[in-house]
Amino acid sequence: MQRLLIILIGVPVLIGATWLAHLGQLELRSNRPMLAVTFAHADHTTVSCVVCHHNFIDRTGPGLCFDCHKNDPSVNALIEDQFHDLCRGCHVERQSAGEEAGPTRRCDSCHTADDAP
């Protein structure tokens, strides 16, 4: 009986604490300044523009990725995961296929100033 009571109380408390910690982490991400990011369009001419620029298809707005992904409160907490999944994910996939690929591990390979987007 005591074990059942611990499970009935402990599991929801643990789940709630984990959920609150995750929400706090998202809030911290959305308020901190972004690291500089470099992106050479010339190095990505074999990739269809709409892979990254979904706004060409769904007409959610013109401009740079950061115009929405950093400034729109409905998505800004997700920016780090979204860009790492998209960019690094593509690089890892290409590297695994034996193709030339961009950086996959060193933060400073992407997080440098970019003069021309």
N, C-alpha and C positions, 0 to 999 in steps of 0.2 A: 504494500500500500504506500509506503514511504517513497519507494522508487517511482511509482506512478505519479505521485504528487510532484516530485522533483522534475519529472519529464513534462508534466502538464504546465508547470510554472516556468521551468528553466528554458525550455525550447522557445516559447514565445518571447521571453525576455532576451535571449540570445539573438533571435531573428530581428527583433526590434532594435537592439543595440547595433547590429551590423547594418541595418537599413539606415539608421540615423548617421552612422559614421560615413556611409557612402554619400548621403545627401550633403554632409558637411564637406566632404572632399570635392564634390561637384561645385559647391558654392565657392570654395577656395580657388579652384581652377578658373572659374569665370571672372574672378576679381583680380587675379594677378596679371601683371603685364606679360605679353607674349614675347617669346624669344624671336629674334630676327630669323627670317627664313629666306633662303635663296632658292630660286627655281629658274632654270634655263629652259625656256620654251624650245630653243634650237636643239636641245638634246632629246626632245620628246616628239619629234616630227612623225615618228612611226605609230604614235598613240592617237587615237581619235579624240578630238577636242571634247566631245561630249562625255568621255569617261570621267573627266574632272569637272567640266562646265555643264553640270546638269541644268543650270538655268537657261541654257540655249534651248533645251527641250521643253521644260516645264514652265518657262517664262516667269520665273520667280524673281527676276531682277537682273539688270546689267551690272557690270563692274567686276571688281576683284572678289575672290573667294572670301576674303576677310570682311568685305562690306556686310555680309550677312553672318558668316560663321563666327565672327568675333563680336559684332555689334547687335545681333538679334538675340534677346534674352532667351528665346525659346530653343536656341541651339548652341549658344556660346559655351555652355558648360561641357559640351561634347567635343569641342574643336580639337583638342589634343588627340583623343582617341580616333576621331574621324580621319584626321590627316595622317596620323601614323599608320592606321589601317590601310588607307588608300595608297599613300606614297610608298611606305616601307613594304607593305604587302605586295605591291606590284614589283618592286625591286627584288624581293625574296623569291617571288614566283618566277621571274625571268632568270635569276641566278640559278635556281633549282633546275630549270630547263636547259642550263648550259649556255644561256644567252648573255650578252653584255648587259650589265645592270648597274643601276646607281647604288649609292651607299645603303647599307642595311643595319649598321651597328654604331658607327661613330657619330655622336650627336653633332659635333662641329662640322661634319661633312655637309649638313643641310642648314644648320642654325648659324648662318653667317649673313651679313648684310647683303642685300640684293639691290643693285642700282636700277635694274630694269625688269619689271615683272613679266 
